[in-house]
Amino acid sequence: MKTTVAAIKMPPVMTAGNGRGEGSSNSWYSIRAAANNTAEVRIYDEIGGWGISARWFAEELAALGQINRINLHIHSPGGAVLDGIAIYNLLKNHPAQKTVYIDGMACSMASAIAMVGNPIIMPENAMMMIHKPRGVAGGEAEDIREYADLLDKIESVIIPIYTEKTGKTPEDIAAMLAKETWMSGAECVSEGFADKLIQPVKAMACIHSKRVEEFEHMPQSIKGMIIAPQGNAGAQPQPQAKAPESQIQSQAQSPVTVDENAIRARLQEEQRNRITGIQNVFSLSGDRYASLMAKCIADVDCSLEMAKDRLLAEMAKGITPTNQLNGPQNRAEFHAGMYTGNGNITGDAVRAAVMARAGYEEAQKDNPYNCMTLRELARISLVARGTGVSSMNPMQMIGMAFTHSTSDFGNILLDVANKSILQGWQEAPETFDAWTKKGQLSDFRIAHRVGMGGFSSLRQVREGAEYKYVTTGDKQATIALATYGELFSITRQAIINDDMNMLTDVPMKLGRAAKATIADLVYDVLISNQKLSSDNVALFDKTKHANVLEKAVMDVASLDKARQLMRMQKEVDRHLNIRPAFVLVPTAMESVSNQVIKSVSVKGADINAGIINPVKDFATVIAEPRLDDASQSTFYLTAAKGSDTVEVAYLNGVDEPYIDQQEGFTVDGVTTKVRIDAGVAPVDYRGMVKCTV
């Protein structure tokens, strides 16, 4: 089965070739560099004409290097579909900002390329045309059917290009393609094919392609501007006799004359470049591989990359790889005693030794400082930096280790102490962070908070009406940061005595104390029943806040009533629908609380097995011993974590203690400061209920 298929065109491409387009009038594009990393690109006349393909277009654009902006001017009747798709994808994926100017006409495939623009700018009298892919096929019936399927596939590729730019549906675009749609500049802007309309142009460049004569519905106004007038343009056309159909087919299938000289010149130039490149590659090895170079040059199909691969393969013959999987360089004993790090071998080893003694890291078997005391490590820190210590007594030597500008001994101790503080903070058995709201403040000024009922509802915005600004009101809860901290010293005596407790136990306990301080502030809000700054009323108030349940015991009935109090809270007339998530109880009530809330049935179910527990797992029990100090029978219901109940705010959101260090003046050693900047305040009463006996 033999098939003859013409190239797929929108409209079909010319088959003539006249060399590459640099500096030649016989080219359908030009690319040049402009100021400010800008590329000026023009696509004028038929895409793919004169045998110039999209590959050359891509190479010239890439040769410009880094480009931040592409100004693309189009005046083209279209052309080869596959070349056009390649150019569209190339420009679409290029990172530069792309502005497209339709200087006269953008028809067929040229209109698809134009869709890369953002914006696309058109004069009022410029035209754009879109239509279905066209082509000519010859052969047997099966060949013709396959070619028709190919045209349909190409159309399915073209349609998304237009839909992405215009926002139209694929069905709309398909209908426009089917009827060869011509659009003026104003129509393109209206339909979404262009973005900006400018003043009409007075003249357009002539289009040399004969394909413009094939357009069935081309407006006469633009045809007269792009087709050069003939010598007898003023004469009336004479009717011509219709040629026989066989003659028409013969003319359609006859090839256009090829410019062989131009093709030969281009091929010769490519061969010269290939040979020069191969010679440059082999020049690095002298005459050792001269015969291989000659073979590569003689092989016209051998590209520069292939020549490189052949040279590397020849150079590798008879050579054994040094980095073998089982080679000595990949064995552990080969690296014994080697160290790769940041240039501070001694400092890193001392830090690792102290961390191992504190229990924060595993001891490294090859660390020579593992068994040294703090005093010995201080001496090593100085000696490794070239500081003599032979004339110093222990107090002087350790003081020098703390203060010497090149010694990092003090920073190492600070790292260990900081690790201990953070461990104490993280392991502190505090409960407040399970149910409170975490916030952050950027400074120490008083901040305002809008509670759960800050906005009752959203107002309706009728058609054409304006949106109104919300008013938060004057009654807002306030919160402010405060600083809490302590000092402790790592003295020279502690180093001499090798007292690791000053690096571990003391800082760890300070970390726990920092977290306990925040917990004290949180539970004091509940126990002391602080006033809300928004209304100056106690947080728990039966009359004004309706969040106190009296004569309550830990049973299903009391929990259900407390839940109803929270669920019934309102903002004006709107229910807030708040659900309890936690039950805060003193430790004396922990067991009975878990029994009531986690049991499947209720007390007395042994008589009627059908009774279920209506409050089963409705909330999580949190037992807090600070509540025992105030009352062993009072408990609280709170909303979910993150709700507007009690907020714990930290400076810039840093919810861990901060440690700082300086050389002590009143003590012989280093003074270390531990602080945390935090603020605690009730935000809203509606997410909490207090239950008392």
N, C-alpha and C positions, 0 to 999 in steps of 0.2 A: 504494500500500500504506500503510495507516494503522495506527499502533501506539499503544497506550495502556499505559504501563509505570509502575507505582507505584514510589516510592522504595525503594531497597535498604535493608533494615533488619536489625538483629540485636537485637530484633525491629523491624518497620517503624516509621517515625517519625510523629509527629503532624503534621498540616498546619496546625494553628491558629497564629496569630501574635498576640503581645500585647506587642510592643516589646522593647527591650533589657533585660537583667536587672539594671541598676544599681538598687539600692534597691527592687526589686520582688520580691514573693513568687513571681511567675510567671516563674521562671528556673530552669534546671536546674544552674546553676553560680554561684559567687561567688568573687571574687578580691580580696584585701586585703593591704596591706603590713603587716608586723610588724617588730619590732625586729631589729637586727643583719642587715639586708639579707635578710630572710626574707619569702617570700610564702606566705600561707595560702590554699590553693585547695580548694574543695569542689565536687564533682560529685555533686549529689543529684537524683534523679529521672531522667527520660528525656533522653538526649543528643539535641539537636536539637529538643526540645520547644518549644512556643510560638513557633515560627518563628525561634528564636535560633540562629545558625549558629556554626561553629567560628571564623569570621573575627573575630567580636566577642570570642570567648575569647582569640584571639591578640593582638588590639589591646590588650585590658585588661592582659594579662600583660606586653606590651612597654612599656606606659605606666608600669609600676613602676620602670623603669630597671634599674640593675645589681642583680641578685639572686644571692646566694651559696647560698641554700638554699630549696627548695620543699617544703612539707609538703602533700601531696595527700590529702584525705579523700574516699573514694568510698562512696556508698550509692545505687546506680543499677541499674535493670533492663536497661540498655543503650540502644540507640537507633540513630541514623543511622550506617551503616558509614563512609561517606566523611568525615563530620565526625569520627567517632572516629579514623579513620586519620590525619587531619590533626592532631588533638590529640596522638595518640601520637608522631608524627614531631616535632612542635613541642617536646614535653617531652623526648623522647629526645635531641634535638640541643642542648637547652639546657645551658649549662655548669654550672648549679647542681647541688648535691647534692640528690638527690630521695629523699624518704621517703614511702611510700604507706601509708595506714591504711585498711583495709576496715572501715568503721564498722558495716555491716550486711550488705549484699549487693553483689557485683560480678558482674553477669551479662552474658553476651553481649559487646557491644563494650566495656562498662565493664571487663570482666576483661582485655581486650587492653590498654586504656589503663593498667591497674594494673601491667602488666609493666615499665613504665619505672622502677619503684621499686627502690632498693637501699639499705635493705631494704624488704620488704613485710611489714607487721605486721597480724595478724588476731586478733580475739577467737575463743575456742573455738566460740561459737555463730554466728559469721558464716558466710556461704555465698558460694561462687563457682560460676558456671555458665558452661560453654562449649558452643557448638553451631554448626551450619553456618549460613552466611548465608541469610536468607529474604527473600522478596519476592513481589509479585503482578504479573503481566504480562497484558496483553490485546492482541489483534490476531490476525494470521494465523499459520499454523504456523511460518513462517520467523522471525517476530518472537519467538515463544515459544522457539524453539531458540536464537536469539541471546541472549535473556535468560538462558537456562539456562547458556550458555557464560560469560556475564558473572559469574554467581554462582560458577561454578567458578574463574574468575580471581581473584575477590575472596577466595575461600577459600585460594588459593595465596599470597595476600598476608598473610592472617591467620596461617597456620600458622607461618611463621618467627618471628613475634613470640613465640609460646609456646615454640618449640624453643630459642630463644636464652636464655630465662630458665630453663627447666626442664632442658635438656640431653637431653630426650627426642627420639626420632626423628620425622620428619614422619609416618611411618606410624602411630606411636602417637597423635600428636595428632589425626590425621585420624579415627582410630577413636573417640576421645573426643568429637570434634565430632559425629560421625554419630549418637550415641545420647543427645545432650543430657545431658552429665555434670555432676552437682551434687556439690560437695565442701565439707565442713566446714573449719573453720580448721585442725584437726589434719591432715586429709587433704591440704589444700593444702601445708602444710609438708612432709609426708611425700613428696608427689609433686613438689616443687620449685616449685610455683606461689606460695609464700610463704616467708618466711625466719624469722619469729618469731611465736610463739603467746603471746597474753596472756589475761587472765581474761575470762570471758564477760560480755557486756553484759546489763543487765536490761531495757533498752528500746531500740527503734530508731525512727527517724523514719518517718512514714507515706509510702508511695510513692503519688503521685496518678495515675501512669500506669495506664491500663487494660490495658497490655500484660502486666502480671504475670499476668493471668488466662489468657493464652495459653500459658504455660509448662506443658507436659504433665506433667513429673515434679518439679515444685517441692515440696520437703518442706513438710508442713503446719505444722511447728514455726516456720519463718520466715515462712510466709504469714500466720499469725495475728499476727505482730509488726509487719508492714509495711503491712497493709491495715486501714484504719480500720473499726471495727465499725459496722454499720448499726442503725437504730432497732429493727428486729425481729430482731436478731442471734440472740436466744434462740429464736425460733420455728423450727419445722421447715419446711424448704423445701417448697413445693408443686410438684408436677410441672406442667410447662408443655407445652402442645401444640406440636408441632414445626411451625415455620413452613415454608411452601412454599419450595422451592429458589430460585425466581425472586425471592422476596422477600428471601432471604438475600443473593443476588448484588447486588440493588439497594441493600441497606443497606451492603454492603462497599464499593461503588463511590461512594457518596454522600459528598461532602466534609464535613469538620467545619466548623462555623461559624467564620468569621474575624473577629477583633476589628479592624474597620476603623479605629476611632478611634485605637487604639494604633499601627497601621501609619502612619496619616496623621501622627501626632505625631512618629514617628521620622523620616519623610521630610522633614517641615518642619524638624526640627532639623539634619538633614544638609545641607539647602539653605542654612540660615542660616550654618552653618560654612563651606560652600563659598564663598558670597558674601563673607563677612568675609575669608576668606583671599585671594580675588582682589583685593579692595579694598586689602588691605595690600601686595600685590605692586605694584600700580600706583601706590600713594601715593608711592613713591620718585621717580617721574618727573613729579609734579605733574599738570596737566591736559593734558599734551602728547598722551597716548594715551587720552583719555577715551572716544572713540568705540569703540576696540578693547576697552576695559574693559566698556563697555555690551554689546557683542556677546558677550563671554565670559560675562557674567552671565546674559544672555538664553538662552544655549545650555545647557540643563540637563545635557547630556552632557559639557560642558567641565569637566574636573577642575582642581584647583589646578596640577598639573604641566603640563597642557596649556596653561593660561593663561600660565605662565612661558615655555614654548616659543614661544607666539605673540608675547609681548612682546619676547623676544630677537630673533626673526626680523624684527619690525617695526623695532626699533632698528638692526638691521644693514643695512637698505635704504639704498643709495647710499653706503655706506662701503667704502673700499678697505682690505684688510688691510695692516698695516705690516710684518709678518714674512713677506714674500714670499720664495720660494726663491731668486730671482735678485736680491733687493733688496740695497742697498748694505751693510746691516748684516751680510750673510752673505758678504762679500768680505774677503779677507785684508788689503787695504790699509786697510779701515775700522778694523781692530783694531791697526794698527801703533802701537807705543809703549804699548799698554795692558798692564796686568799684573793678574792675579787670583791671589791667594795667601793667605797666612796673616797678612798685616800686617807681615811682616818682609822687605820687598822687598830691601833691601841685603844682609842676612844670607844670604838664599837665593841671590842673584846671586854673592856672594863664594864661597859653598860650591860652586856649580856651576862657577865658574872654576877653583877649586883641584882639584876632581874631574876636570875636563877636562885640566888640566895633568898630573895623575897618570896619566891614561889610563884612568880608570874610567868616565867618561861622555863622551858626544859634546859638543863645544863648541857652545853656543847662539849662533847668529849675531848675535842682538840683545843679547847680554850685554856691557855696556860695560866689564866688568872682565876680559875674557878675556886681554888682553895685559899685565896688571899683574903686578909682582913680588910676592913675599910681603910685602915691606916696605911697598909701596904699599897692598896689601890690608889690612894691619894699620892703616894710617892711615885708610883709608876706613871701617873698622869702628868707629873712634872718632868720626870727624867725623859720620857718619850718625846717631850717637846723641847728638849735641850736645856732644861733648867737644872742647875746643880743644887743638890740638897744636902751634901755631905757636912756642911758647916751649920746646918739648922737643927734646932731641937724639935721634938715632935709637934709642939704647939705652933712654932713658926712654920714648919713644913706644911701642916694642914691648913693654916691660915693662908699660905701662899697658894695652895691648891684651890682654895675657894675663890681667891681674888685675882690670880694671874690671868692676864688677858688671853693667853693661848691655851690655858687649861680648861677642859670641859667637865671637870670633876663635879663642880657645883650643879651644872645642868643635868648631869647624870643622876645625882641625888634628887634633884627636883622632879625628874621624870618618874623616878620610883615612887616618890611621895605622892605625886599627882595620880599615879596608877592606884595607889592605896586609897586615896580620897574618893576617886570615882567608884572603886569597888565597894567602899562603905556606903556611898550614896545609892548605888544600884541594888545592893543586897539588904538595904534597910527595910525592915518589915512594916512599912507604912501602907495605909489603905486609902488615903485620900485621892491618889491619882487614878484609882479605879472608877470613880464616879464624878469627880469634879471636871469643870471645863478648863482646858488649857488655853491661855491667851498669851499675847506678847505686846510689849510696849517699847517704844523706841527711846523714851526719855523718862524723867522722873516727874513730869507734870501730871496733874490730875486728868484722867481720861474719862470719857462718858460712854456708857453702854446702853443700848436699846434692848429692853427685855423681850420676853416671848410675845407680849401683846403690843409691841411697838406699832404695828399696823393692823388694823382690824380687817380690812379687805381692800381689794383694788376697785377703783371706780371705772364704770363703763365709759368707753371712748366711742362716741357715735361717729358715723361716717362724716369725714371732713372736719371733725372737731379737733381741738388741740389737747395734747396731754398736759396734765397739771402736775406740778411739783408736789412731792409728798412732804408733809410736815411731821417731824419727829416729836415735837412737843418739848416742854421744859422739864418734865419730870423724868429724868434719866438717872440710872445708877452710876456711881463714880467709883473709880479704882485708881490707885497710885502705887508706885514702886517704893520699896524701902530696901536698905542694904543691911545684911546680917553677916557677921564674920568674927573670926578669932585669929590670933597669932600663935605660932609655936616656933621653937628654935631647934635647929640641928646644930648643936654646939661642937666645938673642937673636942671636948671631953667625950662626947658620944662617939665620935669617930675613933679616938684613941682607944676607947673601951669596946669598940666594935659593937655598938648598941644598935642592932637592926630594928628594934622596936620604934625608934624615932623615925624610921622610914616606912614602917608598916602599920603597927598597931595604932599609934597616935594619929596619923593622918586618916586611917580608916575610920576611927571613932569620930573624928571631926566630920567626915563625909556623912556618917549616919546622923550626927547631930544636926547637920545642915538640913537634911530631909525631915528630921523630927521637928525642926523649927517651923517648917512650912505646915506640917501636920497639926502642930499646936494652933497655928493661926486659923486653919480651916475648921477644926472642930470647936474652936472658941466661938466661931460664928453661930454654930448651932446651939451650943450649951448656954452662951450668954444672951442668946436671942437678940443679936445686934439689930439696930434699926436700918432699914433700907434708906439709902440716900435719896432715892427717887420720890418717896412720899413721907419720909421721917416717921414711919410707923414700924413697930417691931416686926422682924421677919415673919414670926409666927404669931398671928393675931386672929382670934376666932371671929371677931365682929367684922373687921375691915378686910381681912385677907381670906377668911373662910378656909384656913388650912390647919386648923387644930381640931383633933378628935379627942374628946375627954372620955373618961371612964373606959379606956381601951385596954384590952389585954391581948396577949399574943394568941389569937385564935382566928378561925375563918371569918367570923362575923365582923370583928374589928378590922381585919385587913381589907375586907370587902368594903366596909364603910369608908376607910381611909382612901381606898382606890377611887371610890365614887366622888369623894371630895376633890381629888386631883382631876378626874375626868370632867367634872362640872365647871372648872375654872373658865372664865370668859374674858374677852376683851370687848367691852361695851356689850353688844348683843351677840357677838360671835363666839361659839364654843371653840376652845383651843385644842380639845381632844388630846390632852397630855396623858401618857400612860406611864405608870411607875415601872422602873427598871431595877431599882435597888431598895433593899430594906436595911437601914443602918441600925444595929442593935448593940447594946452593951454585951460584953462577953458572958454575963450571967444569963442572957436570953438566947445565946447562940444555938444551943442544942434544941430547945423547944421551937425556935424559929425554923430551923431546918426541918424539924419533924412536921410542923404544920404545913410548910410550903412545898416540901418535896414528897409528902405522902400521897398515894393514889386515892385513898379514901379519907374520910374525916372521922373524928372521934365519935364512937357509937355505931360505926359501920358494921360491927360484929352482929348487931341486931338486924340491920337491913343492908345486905351486901350491895344493894343497888345504888347507894349514896356515893357520889363521886366528890372529889375535892375541887371546888370551883376556883381555888387560888393556887392550884398546883403549878409550880414553876413560873408563876406570873412575875417573879422578881428574884434577883440574886441577893442572898444574905451576906452582909459584910459586918463582921464583929469588930468593934473598936473599943479597946480598954479605956480610952479617955472618957467615953460616955458613961462608964461605970462610976467614975469619980463624981459625976453630977447626979445620976440616978440609974438604978439597976432595973427600972421598969419602963422608962421612957424610950421610945424608938421612933424612927423617922422613915418616911418613904421619899425617894428622890427619882427624878426623871432620868433618862438615858444619859450616858457620858457625852459631853459636848453640848448638852442643853443649858439653858440659862438658869443655872441654880447658884452654885458658888464657883467663881472664876479664880484660878491661880495663874497670874500673869508673870512672865519672866522678861528681863531686859533682852530685847532682840530675839526672844524665843529660846535663849540658851537656858535649858532646864537642868544644868549641872553646875556644881561649885567651880569657882575660878580660883586658881592658885597662882601666887606671885611670890617673888623671892628677892631679897636684897641682903647685902652684907650688914650684919648687926653692928651697932655702935655700942650699945649698952650690954651686949653679950658677945662672947668669943665664938663666933660661928655665923650661921646664916639664919636670918629671920624669915619665916614663911607665913604668908597671909592666906587664909581661906575665907572666901566670901561668896555670897549668892545674893543677887538682886531680884527680889520677888515682891509681888503684891497680892493680897487675898481680900475678896469682898463679895458679898451676896449681890447677885444681879437681878433676880426676879423671885418672887415668893410662890408663883403658881406652879413651879415644878417641884415643890417640897410640901410634905405634910408631917406635922408633929403629932404623935400619939402619946397621951399621958393617962395615968391611972386616975 
